[in-house]
Amino acid sequence: MLLSFTSCLNSVASEVKNWIEISNIENIKGHYHFLSDDGIKIFLPQSFKKYSSVGYQQLLDSLATKKNYDIEIKRLQVLREMEGNLYIFFDEQTRSTYTINTLPYTPLYRGDAQFILGMISMNHKKIASKTDLEFTKITAKYNSNKTTQIFKAIHRIDDTKNGLSTYNSSYILTSNKKTVFLQLHTGFDVDFDPFLQKMIL
């Protein structure tokens, strides 16, 4: 269900700009994108731009190796097959990809989060058995209050053949009778939580 991939869009650390250095929510700069079909506002760094599926595939075709292009196309296919809408954003400056799927409203409990983490681990093992990729869990957390439930998992993906590492941050957020699944793929480790906290469901 949840497919991770090694980013074919790696960035050199010296090229990474200010949005990855955020220390708290008051300091972040960016702007809102309104997902009109779902009545949701997401807050992203200013360098992210929205792409259609076709436009993103064309961009990938110009930037990625054939192997990495194929891996990402398969991931997008899985996301498109989920019930709900898929939105794609890309930051050319840091070559980071942000996808968000709107899903049918589903309350998220701790047991669900553990099950999802298990599914992610199984999927990673499947991918690792067929590629030169190794997956390492950086963190996995579940938080809830009266109005919101959040599951977060961050994994480092090491391409052992090419000596490259990328990061995949996955979130499932349920609030205000809405559920979303989002993924952030970057060539660096970053705390994206301050941007998530500004999302309006």
C-alpha positions as CSV (number, residue, x, y, z in Angstrom):
1,M,0.0,0.0,0.0
2,L,2.7,2.5,1.0
3,L,5.5,2.5,-1.5
4,S,8.8,4.2,-0.8
5,F,11.5,4.9,-3.3
6,T,15.0,6.2,-3.5
7,S,14.9,9.8,-4.6
8,C,16.3,10.2,-8.1
9,L,16.4,13.9,-7.3
10,N,19.2,14.1,-4.8
11,S,20.5,17.5,-3.7
12,V,23.9,18.4,-2.4
13,A,23.7,19.7,1.2
14,S,25.3,23.0,0.3
15,E,22.5,23.7,-2.1
16,V,19.7,23.1,0.4
17,K,18.0,26.4,1.2
18,N,16.5,28.0,4.2
19,W,13.3,25.9,4.7
20,I,15.1,22.9,6.1
21,E,16.6,25.0,8.9
22,I,13.3,25.8,10.6
23,S,13.5,25.5,14.4
24,N,9.9,26.5,15.3
25,I,6.5,27.2,13.8
26,E,6.8,31.0,14.2
27,N,9.9,31.2,12.0
28,I,8.7,29.3,9.0
29,K,8.1,31.0,5.6
30,G,6.0,29.6,2.9
31,H,2.5,29.9,1.5
32,Y,-0.8,28.1,1.5
33,H,-2.1,25.9,-1.3
34,F,-5.9,25.4,-1.4
35,L,-7.0,21.9,-2.4
36,S,-10.4,23.1,-3.6
37,D,-11.8,19.7,-4.3
38,D,-11.4,18.8,-0.6
39,G,-11.6,22.1,1.2
40,I,-8.1,21.7,2.6
41,K,-5.2,24.2,3.0
42,I,-1.7,22.9,3.1
43,F,1.3,25.1,4.0
44,L,4.5,24.5,2.1
45,P,7.9,26.2,1.6
46,Q,7.7,28.9,-1.1
47,S,9.8,26.9,-3.5
48,F,7.2,24.1,-3.9
49,K,5.1,24.2,-7.0
50,K,2.0,22.2,-7.8
51,Y,2.2,19.7,-10.7
52,S,-0.3,17.5,-12.5
53,S,0.5,13.8,-12.7
54,V,1.4,14.3,-16.4
55,G,3.6,17.3,-15.7
56,Y,5.4,15.6,-12.9
57,Q,6.1,12.5,-15.0
58,Q,7.5,14.8,-17.7
59,L,9.7,16.5,-15.1
60,L,10.9,13.1,-13.8
61,D,11.7,12.0,-17.3
62,S,14.1,14.9,-17.7
63,L,15.8,14.5,-14.3
64,A,15.8,10.8,-13.4
65,T,17.6,7.7,-14.5
66,K,15.3,5.1,-16.1
67,K,15.5,2.9,-13.0
68,N,14.5,5.6,-10.6
69,Y,11.9,6.9,-13.0
70,D,10.2,3.5,-13.1
71,I,10.3,3.2,-9.3
72,E,8.7,6.6,-8.8
73,I,6.0,5.9,-11.5
74,K,5.1,2.8,-9.7
75,R,4.8,4.7,-6.4
76,L,2.5,7.3,-8.1
77,Q,0.4,4.5,-9.6
78,V,-0.2,3.2,-6.1
79,L,-1.1,6.6,-4.8
80,R,-3.5,7.3,-7.7
81,E,-5.3,4.0,-7.0
82,M,-6.2,5.1,-3.5
83,E,-9.7,6.3,-2.9
84,G,-9.7,10.1,-3.0
85,N,-7.6,12.8,-4.7
86,L,-3.9,13.0,-5.2
87,Y,-2.0,16.3,-5.3
88,I,1.7,16.5,-6.2
89,F,4.2,19.3,-5.3
90,F,7.8,19.6,-6.2
91,D,10.7,21.9,-5.1
92,E,13.2,22.3,-7.9
93,Q,15.6,24.0,-5.6
94,T,16.1,21.1,-3.2
95,R,14.6,18.5,-5.6
96,S,12.1,17.4,-3.0
97,T,8.7,15.8,-3.7
98,Y,5.6,16.3,-1.6
99,T,2.4,14.2,-2.3
100,I,-0.9,14.3,-0.4
101,N,-3.8,11.9,-0.8
102,T,-7.2,12.7,0.6
103,L,-8.8,9.6,1.9
104,P,-12.2,8.6,3.3
105,Y,-12.5,9.8,6.9
106,T,-11.2,7.1,9.2
107,P,-10.4,7.6,12.9
108,L,-6.8,6.5,13.5
109,Y,-5.9,4.6,16.7
110,R,-2.6,3.4,18.1
111,G,-3.2,-0.1,17.0
112,D,-3.9,1.2,13.4
113,A,-0.6,3.0,13.5
114,Q,1.3,-0.1,14.6
115,F,-0.4,-2.1,11.7
116,I,0.5,0.6,9.2
117,L,4.2,0.6,10.4
118,G,4.2,-3.2,9.9
119,M,2.9,-2.8,6.4
120,I,5.6,-0.2,5.6
121,S,8.3,-2.5,6.9
122,M,7.0,-5.4,4.9
123,N,6.9,-3.3,1.8
124,H,10.5,-2.1,2.4
125,K,11.7,-5.7,2.7
126,K,10.0,-6.5,-0.6
127,I,11.7,-3.5,-2.4
128,A,15.1,-4.2,-0.7
129,S,15.0,-7.9,-2.0
130,K,14.7,-6.6,-5.6
131,T,17.0,-3.6,-5.5
132,D,20.2,-2.2,-4.0
133,L,18.2,-0.2,-1.5
134,E,18.4,-0.5,2.3
135,F,15.7,1.0,4.6
136,T,16.4,2.3,8.1
137,K,13.6,3.5,10.4
138,I,14.6,6.9,11.9
139,T,11.4,7.5,13.9
140,A,7.8,6.3,14.1
141,K,5.3,8.1,16.3
142,Y,1.6,8.3,17.0
143,N,-0.1,11.2,18.8
144,S,-3.7,12.0,19.4
145,N,-6.0,14.4,21.3
146,K,-9.7,15.0,21.3
147,T,-9.7,16.4,17.7
148,T,-6.7,15.1,15.9
149,Q,-4.7,11.8,15.4
150,I,-1.3,11.8,13.7
151,F,0.9,8.9,12.6
152,K,4.4,9.8,11.5
153,A,7.2,7.5,10.2
154,I,10.6,8.6,8.8
155,H,12.9,6.3,7.0
156,R,16.4,6.7,5.5
157,I,16.8,5.0,2.2
158,D,20.4,4.0,1.3
159,D,21.3,3.2,-2.3
160,T,24.3,0.9,-1.5
161,K,25.3,0.7,-5.2
162,N,25.7,4.5,-5.7
163,G,26.4,5.5,-2.1
164,L,23.5,7.9,-1.9
165,S,20.9,8.4,0.9
166,T,17.5,9.9,0.8
167,Y,14.7,10.4,3.3
168,N,11.0,9.5,3.2
169,S,8.6,11.1,5.7
170,S,5.1,9.6,5.8
171,Y,2.2,11.1,7.7
172,I,-1.4,10.1,8.2
173,L,-3.5,12.9,9.7
174,T,-7.1,12.6,10.8
175,S,-9.0,15.7,12.0
176,N,-12.2,17.6,11.4
177,K,-13.9,14.5,9.8
178,K,-11.1,14.3,7.2
179,T,-8.1,12.0,6.7
180,V,-5.0,12.6,4.6
181,F,-1.9,10.7,3.7
182,L,1.2,12.6,2.8
183,Q,4.7,11.8,1.9
184,L,7.8,14.0,1.7
185,H,10.9,12.7,-0.2
186,T,14.1,14.7,0.3
187,G,17.8,14.2,-0.1
188,F,18.3,15.3,3.5
189,D,16.8,14.8,7.0
190,V,14.4,17.6,7.9
191,D,11.8,18.2,10.6
192,F,8.7,19.0,8.5
193,D,6.3,19.1,11.5
194,P,6.1,22.9,11.6
195,F,4.7,23.0,8.1
196,L,2.3,20.2,9.0
197,Q,1.0,22.1,12.0
198,K,-0.1,24.9,9.7
199,M,-2.3,22.6,7.6
200,I,-6.0,23.4,7.8
201,L,-8.3,20.5,7.3
